[in-house]
Amino acid sequence: MTSRVARKPIDLPKNVDIQMVGQEVTIKGPKGTLVHTLPQGISIVHQENQLNVSAESETKAFNALSGTSRAVINNIVNGVLNGYEIKLILVGVGYRALVQGNIVKLTLGFSHPVEFQIPQGITIEVPTQTEVVIKGIDKQLVGQVAANIRRFRPPERYKGKGIRYSFEVIILKETKKK
């Protein structure tokens, strides 16, 4: 009995190429190339325009690994085809962002501006002073960069000031009353 996630095949579009050497999978698409190393005991079968992930054993650990590997490979295929994007919103008086070269300068109410080094493979745009858009082909890296930037000033519960995701809903607390 394999994982329900691993049983679903991954559809490969025409403009995405895949190469497998041992446990290393290289996926090329219009947006770029990503490499993923499969865990021992997990294999991929390439048939026509589909990929099937399977485990060599039916143990609980291998079932979990096969489902995780299928999800990661699917995210890589979507990333090299379409890319990923996360939007952050800065809420607060005087909070603003600015991109200079490969550094994002954030003014977040501290006595000094916060500088964030943009990692390789990520592009950051600032359409307005209070919006930061993080783009890339690696879903994990895009999410990690967004979390690292958000960590500088997470939204607080009383006024909602801070850095929040565009899809995040902050429920404000009511202040104490006498």
N, C-alpha and C positions, 0 to 999 in steps of 0.2 A: 504494500500500500504506500504509494508515493504521495508527496505533498500535493494538495489541490492546486497550489500556485504553480508548482513545477510541471504539472500535467498540461497546462495551457501552452501551446506552441507560440513562439515569438515570430511574428510576420516581419520579413525583411523587405523593405522597399527596393525598387530597382537601382536607385543611386547609392545604396549602402553596400559596401564590400566587407567580407569577413575573412580573416585568415587565422588558422589555428596551428600552433606549433607547440606540441606537448600540452601543458596546462595553461599556456598563454594564449589569450584571444585578443586579436587586434581588429578593431572595427573602424572603418573609414567611411566618412560621409561628406556631404557638401560643406559642413561647418568645421570639420577637423577630424582628428584621429585620436582614439582612446584605446588604451591597453589595459586588460584585466587578467589577473592570474586566478584561475579556478582552484579551489581547495582540492587536496588529494581525495580521490574517490568520486568526484563529480565529473561527468563528461557531457559534451555537447555533440549532437548529431545534426549535421546540416543536410537538409533534404529540400531541393528546389528552392522555394522562397521562404522556408521556415527553419527555425532552430528549435530543437527539442532538448531539454535538460534532463539528465537521468543520473541516478545514484547507483553505485556498484553494490550497495547493501541496503537492506530494508529497515535498518535501525532508526530509532527516533532522531538521533543526531544527524544521520545522513539525509533523512527526509527534510529536516529543517534547513540543512545546508543547500540542498537542491532547490528548495523554494526561494531562499535568499539569493542564490546564484542566478536563478532565472529572473528575479526582480532587478538585480543589478545589471545584468546583460540587457534587459528590456529598457532600463533607464539610459544605458549607454547608447543604444540604438536610437532612442528618442532624442538624446542630447546631440549626437552628431548629425541628426536629420533636422531638428527644429531649434535646439538650444533651450536653455532654461533662464528664467528671469524672476527676480524677487525685488519688490519695491518697498523701501523703507520711508517712513514719514517722520519728520522731526516736528514735535509739538512743544512749543514753549517760546516765551518772549526772547528774541535775540538768538534763537537756535538756527544755525544755518550750516550748509555744507558747500565745499568748493573743491574741485579737482585740479591739481597742478601736477602735470606729468604723471608719475605713477604713485602719487600720494594724495589721499583724501584728507583735507583739513576740515575738522568739525569744530564749530563754536557751540559749546553745550552748557554754558553758564559756569564753567570752571574759571579759575584765574589765568588759565593758559589754554591755547587752542590744542585740540587733540589731533595728532597726525596718525593716519593709518596707511601702511604700505600695501599697495594693491599686489596680490600674488600673481604669478605667471598663469595665464589661461583665463583670467577674469578681466572683464571690462566694467568700469563703473562710470555711469553718466549721472549728471545732476541737472535735470530739466528745469527745475526751479530751486530756489535756495533751501527749501524745506523738503525736497524729495531726493532720494538716492535710489538709482536703479542699478542692480547688480546683475550682470549677464555672463553666461558661460555655457560650455557644453557638458561639464561634469556636475551632475545634480548635487552630489555630496559636497563638492567644493563651493558651489554657489550658496548652498544653505549654511555651510560653516562660516563663510565670509560674512554673510548677513547676520548670523548669530554673534560673531566677534564684534561687528560694528554696533549692534544693538546692546551689547554688554557694557559699552561705555556709559550709557545712561538709559537703563530700562525704564519703561513707563511707571510712574508712581500712582498709587491708588486714590489719592485725594483730589488732585487737580488734573491728572492725566498727562503731565509733562514728561517728556522723554522721547526715545526713539522707539517707534512701533512698526510692525509689519502693516502693509496696506490692508490685509485681510483680517487683522487682529481686532477684536472687540474688547475694549477696556471697560469694566464695570466699576464706576467710581463709588467710593465709600462715602457715607455721610459723615460729616465732622461731629465731634461731641457737642452736645447742647447742655446749657446750664439749667 
